[in-house]
């Protein structure tokens, strides 16, 4: 028998007992589907991580003071913003100016955070409404937030005295949102108050309106320093305590890595997004391996069903095997024919498992964004990604599982004595 003859015979034999072959393939379908769904999820998550970090910029460094512990968020006006444990290395105005002059540095963004206990209200037409202070680019909690989009005016606060309102803050304060441009240039009051009833008002001119639906405002670093000075009843809080963090943007990733080493040697704490990407990808790789092993276990269980199917097929076709051997078919050709039959069962299960897994991922890719929009989470894209490598890999593995499952039954068929096989009823 030639190889094409063996292939045609094996494929024809798979169709002779369609229900039994389908049930044997079902285990392979389940195992393949499990691998496709789980590994495509890991691949999609990896892609999301890389896209999110790429959008932020791998050339970005976040520099923070080193040593000591801040307790400035819990002191009342007139108190000391920090405990006796002082900062060993603070970020001063001189540091910021020197970093701006470094070669390869394209942008330096200092950040000052208000204490967490500050009560913040927006006053409009005699009505006060609680709002929160929006974070700047350097804020660690804003890493995966999408940049706010402008409805009117400019969202970049360069000088003191300006304020950016979110759409949510305007609604909360009772400001009409029908024409956001009308509020540009008008003055609003931002009021800070303590739990003891002390208040301080800051008159600010509306410079822009963002599409953010949360009730938040943004003011310049200079205005935050003024607010923080009032809170701690100080006049030189920046000189004493420095900036809370500074974001540096470098010309490229290589320069960012060099700056990271330089700033660490200077005694500052530096967070590099490239390190986060490396760690995140390692974690996703470990999860991918775990998911693949889980799916592989399901496929290995499917080998039992394929082996059982092939044993039954050999028992039913014992006389046929005897006729083939009597006509000159060798034991090797008989073995190959039955192994090909088992391989076809694995191949069919792998193809359908890949198809069903892809369809499930496709459906979830349509459903997940709806949930994310409902939760107002700024994440877009596909979370299930079936790559060509994954598709080819699972089909090849499913076929291999079928061949392995058919090995022992094929050996049994190859060892049958022709005369005994011809006498079999």
N, C-alpha and C positions, 0 to 999 in steps of 0.2 A: 504493500500500500504506500502510495506517495503521501507527502505531507498534505497537499490540498485534499486528497481523498480522506485522510484522517480528520481534517478540519470539518469537511462537509458532513461526514458521518457523525462526528461528535455533536455538531450543532443540530443535526437532525434528531439525534437521540434525546437532546434536551427537550425538544418539542413533543416527544412521544408521550410523556407523562407531564402535561403542562401544569396541573395543579400541584403535583409533588415537587416539580422543579421550582414553581413559584414560591411554595412554602419554604423550600431550602434557601431560596434567594432572599426571603423576607428578613432572616436574621442578618444577612449582609447589608440589606437596605437600612435596617435600624442602626447597625454599627457605623456604617458610612455616613448616614444622616447625622448621627451624634458627633462624629469627627468634624464634618463640614460646618455644622452650626457652631460648635465650640471654638474651633480654630479660626473660623471666619470672624467670630466675635472678638477673639484676641487680636486678629489682624486689624480689624476695624478700630479697636481701642488704641492700638499702637499708632495707627494713622492719625487718629484724633489727637493723641498726645503730641505727636510731632508737628501737626498743623497748628495746634494751639501755641506751642512754644515758638514755632517759626513766626507766627503772627505777632507774638510779643517781641521777638527779636533775640536770637542767640548771642547777639553782640551787646547785650544789656547786662550790666552789673548793678547790684543793689548793695550799697555800702552802709553799714550801721556801726554805731559806737561799740567798743569792746570793753569788757570788764564791768563789775558792779551790777546793780539791779535798780531799774527805774520804779519809782513809786509815785511819780508826779500825777497820776490820774486820780488820786484819792485824797489830796490835801485841800483844805479850804482856802479862800483868799486870805493872804497874810501869812500863810504857813510856808514851810519849806517844801519845795517840789520833790525833794529826794531825801531818802534816808541817809544815815551816816555813811553807808557804803557808797562812795562816790564813783563816778565814771573814771576808769583809768585812761581812756582815750576817747575824747569827744570830737565831733566834727565841727570845726570852727569855720567862720567866714573866710579866713585865710586858706584853709584846706580847699574849700570850694573854688576859690579863685585860682589856686595853684593847679587844681585838676583841670580847669577850663583851658589852661595853657599847655597841658600835656599833649604831645604829638599823638595823633590817632583818636583823640577824644572829640566827638562831634556834638555832644549835648551833655549838659550837667543840670540835673533837676533836683534842687534841695527840697526837703519836705519837713514840715513841722506839724505835729499832731496835737490836737487839743486833748486835755485829760478826759477820760471816759466818763467822769462824773459831771461834766459840764452840761447844764440844761440849756438847750438852744431853741429859740422861737423866732418865727418870722412874723413881723407886724405889718398889717396892710389894712388901711381904712379903719383903724382903731381895734382891729381883731388880731389876737395873737394865736399862732398855730405852731405846735411843736414840729420841728424838722430835724434832720441830722446832717452832719457835715460830710460831704462827699470826699473820698480819698483821691489823692493825686496819683501820678504814674508810679511813684515809688512805693505806694502802699502795698504791703504784702498780700492783703486780702483781696486785692483787685487784679491779681495776676491773670485770671481767666475771664475777666469782665471785658466785654466788647467796648471799644472806644465809644463814648456817647456821640450821638448824631445831633447836629444843630437844627433847631426849628427856626431860630431867628438870632441875629447877632453873631458874636464870636464867643467860642468856648475857651479861648486861651487867655488866661488872666496874667498879664505882664506887670501891671502896676497896681498899687494899693488903691482902695476905694471902689473896686468893682466887685460884682457878684454875678454868678451864673445860677439861674433858677432851673430846676427840673420841671417837667410838665406836671409831675405829681405834687411838687411843692406849690405850684400855682393853683392847682385845684384845691389843695388843702387850705390855702390862705384865702380862697374865695376870689382869686384873680381870674378874669375871663380868659379862656384859652382859645376862643374863636379866632383871634388875631394876635398871636404871640408877639409879633413885631411892635405892637402898640406899647408894650411894657418897656421896650428897650429905651434906655436913657432916663427912666423914671427912678426915683429914690425910694428904697424900702429900708426898713429898720430890722437889724438882726439883734436880738436881745439875748444876752447870757444871764443866767440866774443860778443861784445856789439853793441848796435845800433850806438854808436859813432865811431866804427871802432877799438877799442882796442881788441887785440887777445892774446891768450896764448895757447901754444901747449903742450900736454902731450903725451909722447911716451909710448905706452903700448904694451905688448906682448900678442898675441892672445893665449888664453888658451882653448877656446872651441867654438863650433858653434852649435846653436840651430835651430830647425825646424821652428821657428816663421817666418812668411812671412812678418811681419811688419818691417820697417827699424828702428831697435832699437839696442842699445848696453847696456851692463851691466858692471860696474866696481865695485871694492871693496869699502867698506865704507871708508877706509883710503884714497883712491884716490878721493872720493867725498868730503871728508873734505878738501883735498888739493885744489880742484877746488873751493870750497866754500870760502876758505881763500883768494884765488886770487880774486874772484869776489868782496869780501868785503874789499880787501886790508888789511887783518888781518892775524895774526899768531896764534891766540888762539880762533878761532870761536867756537870750541867745548867746551872749558872751560867756555866761557861766555854764550853760548846759549844752550849747551847740544844737545842731540839727538832729532830728530823730533818725533820718535816713537821707541818702542821696542816691539818685539813679544816674548812672553813667552810660552813655551810648557810645560805642567805639565804631571805628571805621569798618571793622570786620571782626570775625570770630577770633582770628589769630591775635589781633591786637587786644581784644577783650581778655583773652587768656593771659597775655603778658601783663596787662593792667591788674588783673586779679592777683597775680603773684606779687606785684609791686606793692599793692595796697595792703596785702596781708603782712608783708614784711614791715610796713609802716605801723602795724599794730591795730588795723581796723578789721572788722568782720565783713567778709565779702560773700555774697551769694551769686553764683553764676548759673544761668539757666542751662548751660550745656551739661553741668553736673547733674541737674535734675533730669534732663533728657536721658542721659546714660543710665542712671539708676532706674528710671521708669521703664526703659526698654529692657533692662535686665529682668525686672519683675514680670513684665509681659511675656518675655521669653520663657521664664519658669512656669508661668500659668499656661502658656501654649503647650509646653511639654506635658504638663499634668492633664490638660484636656485631651491631648492626643492619646495618652496612656489609657484614659477612661474609655475613649471610643475604641481603642485597640482591643481592650478586654471584651467589649461587646462583639467585635469582629471575631475574636478567637472563639467565643462561645458559638458563633455561627458556624464554625468549622465542624462542630459536632453534627449539626443538621445536614451539612453537605456530605460529610462522611457517611452518615446513615443513609442518605439518598443514594449514594453511589454503591453502597453494599447491597441495597435492595435491587438496584439496577443490574448489578452483576449476577445476583441470584436469579433474577427473572430472565436474563439473557445468557445463561450458561450454555445452552445449546447453540445459540448464535455464535458465541465465542469459539465453540468447538468447530463450527462450520468454517469460520474465518481462518482458524489455524489449519484446518484440513485443506483449505484453498491456498495455503502458503503464507499466511500472515505470521510474522515472527512475534515472539513474546514482547520484544521491544516496541513493536508497532501497536500491539494490543494495549500495552502500558501507556503509551503516548496518547492513544485514542481516548482512554478513560480519564486520563489526567486533563486532556483538553476539554472534555465534557464538564469536569468539575470546575476547570478554569472559566468556562463560559458561564456557569451558574454564578461564580463570584463576580465576573465582569458585568453581567446583567444587574446583579444586586448593587454593585458599585455605581453604575450609571444612574439607576433610579434613585439610589440614596443621595447621590450628588444633586440630581434634579430636585428632589423634595427638599433637601437641605438649602439649596439656593432659593427655592420659592419661599421657604419659611423665613430666611434672612431678608428676602425682598419685602415680604409683608411687614416684618418687624422694623425695617428701615423706613417704612411709610408710617408706622404707628408711633414709633419713639419720638419723632419730631413733634407730633401733635401733643404728646404728654409734656415734652420739654417746653413747648410754647405755653401750655397751661400753667406750668410751674414757673414760667418766666426765667428759664435758665438759658444763658447765652451760649448754647452749644449747638452747632449745626453739622450736618454731614451724615454719612452712613456709618453705622456701628457694626454692620456685618459685611465683611469684604471677602468675597470668594476670588482668590487669585488663581492665575493659570497654574502656578506651582502646586497649590492646594488641590485643584481639580485633577490634574494629572497624577498627583501623588496618591489620592484616595482611590482612584480607579485602579492604578497599578497595585496598590496594597490589597484591595479587595480581590483582584485577580490572583495575586500571589497566595492569598488565604485560601482561595478555591483550589489552586494547584496543590497546596500543602494538604488540604483536607482530602483530596483525591489520590494522594500518593499511596497510602496503604491499600485502599480498595483496588487501585490499578495494579499494584504488585500482586494482589491475590488473583486478579483476573489473568495476569501474565503467567502465573504458575499453574493454571488449570491444565490438566492432562486432556489432550484433544479427544481421545477415545471415551474417557469418563464424561467429558462435557457433551459429546454426541449422544450418550445413553441417557443424559439427564432429561427428566420429564417435568 
